[in-house]
Amino acid sequence: MILAPLIMLPEDEHAYTLNLKHFKNFGHKFYHLKRETFMKSTLLYASSKYATSCFTLILVLIGSAQAAPINIFNTGVDANGDVVTGGTVGDEHYTLISDPNGTITGIKTATAISEGYPIGPWLGDNSLSSWIGPNTDNLVGPGGVFTYQTTFDLSGLDHTTASISGRWATDDQGLGILINGISTGITNANGFGAFTDFTINSGFIAGLNTLDFQVTNGHGPTGLRVEITNANAVAVDEPYALALLGLGLLGLGINRHKKT
């Protein structure tokens, strides 16, 4: 069923005159707005439109920004990321910064065959990483906590977008992982028979960063094995930085306008 529109016409023709007068009065008042008020309204409108454009531009830049890799290495590899020979003294990327007695100097790599080394079953070798431990015979160390440290540089990257994922194995237990000296709350109860995954999404700073792996040892051989599976952050390129600068200048200009 179609309903025809219902149009109500006033019975009194003066109603038209009254309505028109009101309309004319409204138009007259609107037309005679103070010039200062009109200019302020126009400026605020233009500023809001400009701010919206800046925000849109930044969102586009952020959306199109590409994640860049973080240069961080596995344990027991050389500068090219190739696994070094077992028994090699030193690690190009990791250092032993503390041990229970404070007497051990340096790191030694270990070759863990499929049956395990130096006691079974240490996680076996692969082409990505190798075990590291104290530079002693068969990686034997006293009971207590050993802390291994690696560093990486986030210069040219936005540290607030950084993320590192990987896996680690320890002998005996993994007490914790620290980013720039702050605990991540990550532990490893699986020990040396299997990898335990980890992900770090916070705690990064601009420039040089440190990543510490704390390992507890009861007695006998002890070691650490780390494999980084993913590490990246958004690159800080010139258009992105200029857009942020423009937004900051816009905010400063609007604040100054409000004060005046």
N, C-alpha and C positions, 0 to 999 in steps of 0.2 A: 504493500500500500504506500503510495506517495503522498506526502503531506505538503500542501502548498504553503509557502511562507506567509506568516501572518503579519501584516503591517498595521500598526496602530497609529492613526492620525489624530492629533489633538482636535477636539471640537472647537476650541477657542483659537482663532487665528492670532490672537495676541501672544499665545504661547510661543509661536515662531519668533515674534519680535523680541520676546524676553530671552529666548535661547540665543539668538543671534547677538543680542547686546552683551550677554555674558561671554560669548565666544570672542567678540571684538575686544572686550575689556581684558580678557585673558591674553589675547594676542598682543594688545597694547602693552601690558605689563611685561610680557616675555621679551618683546622687542626692545624695551627700555631697561633691560638688565644693566647693572653697572658695568662699565667697560673693564674695570679691574677684575671683577668676578669672572667675566667672560674670558679674559686673557688667562687667568689662573686655571680655569677649567680646561681651556684649550691646551695649555702647557702640560697639565697633569695627564690629559688624554694622550698627548703625543709621547710623554715620558713612558706611560704605561704600554703604549704600542711598541716603543723602542725597546723597553725592557723585555716584552714578550718575544720580540724578534731575537734579542740576545740569548734569552733562555733557549729558544728553539734552535739557534745556531749551535750553542754549546751541547745540547742534547744530540744534535746530528753529529757533531765532532766526536762526542763520547761514544756514540753508537757505532761510528765508523773506525774508532781507534783500534789498532791492532795490538794484540798481546805480544810482547817481546820476551825471548827466553832469558832467564836468570842464569848467569855463568857459575854453576855450582857443581861439584864433582862427587862421584862415588868414592868409596874407600878403595885404596890399593890400585889406583890407576895413574897413568902418566899424564902429561899435559894434553895429549891427544885423546884421552879417555880410554886408552888401551890398558888392559890388566897387566901389571908388572909381574916379574918372576917371583915365585915364593921365596922367602928368605931375604928379600931386598930390605936393606936398612933405610928407614926414612919413608915418608909419604909426602908427595909434592903439595898436597892440599889439606892434610890433617896433621895436627900436632897433639901430643899428650901434654896437657897443661897442668895436670896434677895427678899424683898417685898417693897411695896410703902412707908411704914412708918418705916421699919427696926425694927419692934417691935415683929413680929411673930416668934415664935421659934417652929420648928418642923413641921411635916406633919401628916395628919390623912387620913385614907382611908375611902371611902364611898361605901355604897351598893346602886347601882342604879337598882331598880326593873324595870319591863317592862314599868311602867307608868312614870319612871324617878325620879331622886333624885338630889338635894332636890327640884328642880322645874322641871316640865316636859318641853320638853322631853329630859332629859339627856340620852345619849346612854346607853341602858340596859346592864345588867351583862352578862358575859359569863365565861367560865372556864379558860380563858387565862390571863385576866388582870382585874384590878378594878381602879376606880377613886381615885386620891389622891388630896389633897388640903391643905390649911393652917389649923393648929391645933386650930380651933375655933369652936364655936357652929354652926353646919350646914355648915361648911366650908365658912362662911361669911368673906369677906375681904374688905379692902378699895379699892377705885378706883386706878388704876395704873398698873404697870408691876410686875409680879411675875416670878422669874427665878428658874427653877428646874434643877438639875444637876445629872447625873449619870456618872460613870467611868467604863472603861474597859481596859484590859491589852493586848497589842499585842506582848509581849515578846515571842520569838520563832516563830513569824510569820513575813512575809514580809509585812510591812505596806503599801508599794506602791501598793499592790494588794488587799488591804482591801476594803470591800463593806458592807454597812449596808442598808437594806430596811425595812420599817415598815409602820405603820399608826398611826395617832394621832388624838385626839379630845380634844377640849379646851373650857373653859368658862371664858371670852367671846371668843376673837379671839386669834389665834396663831400668835404672832408677828414674831417669827423666831426660827430657829434651828441653834445652833453654834457648830462647831467642834473645840475643843481646842481654844475656844475664838474667832474663826473666823466665820463670818456669812456664811451660805450656800445659802442664798437667798430664802430658803424655808419658806413659810407662810401657814397659815390655816384660810381660810375665812369661812369654813363650820361651825365652832363653835362646839357646844356640841351635835348636833343631829345626826351626822354621822362621820365616820372616813375619814381622808384625807391621801392618800398614800404619802410616801416620800422615796427617795433613796439618799444615800451619797456615792460618789466614790472617794473623794479626801479630803485633809486636815488632813489625819492621820499622826501620828508620831510613831517612835519606842517606845516601852514601854507603859507607862500609858497614856491614852487618856481621855478627858472629852467631854461629850455631854450635851449641855444646851438646854432647851426648855423654851422659853419666852412666857408668857401668859398675855394678857391684861384683866383687869376687870373694868367694869363700876361701878357697885355697887352690893352688895349682894353676894351670893355664887359664888365661883370660883374654878376651878379644872383643872386637866390634866390627860389624859389617853393615854398611849403609849403601842403599841404592836409591837414587833420586829418579822418580818416574815422571814427574811433571813440575816445572818451576817457571813461572812467568809473571810479568807485570805489564801494565799499559805504558808504552813509551810516551814520554813528555815531548811532543813535537812543537814546533813554532806556532802553527795555527791554533792549536789547543791552548797554549800559554797566552797568546794574544787575545783569544776569546775571553779567557778568565780575567785578563787585565781590563778589557773593555767593560765587562760586567762590573768589576770593582769600581771603575771610574764612573759608570752610570749610577751605581748606588751612592757614591760620594756626591754626585751632582744633585740627585734627588733629595738627599739629606740637607744639602746646603739650601736648596730651594725651599724646603719646608721651614727651615729656620728663618729665612728672610720673608 
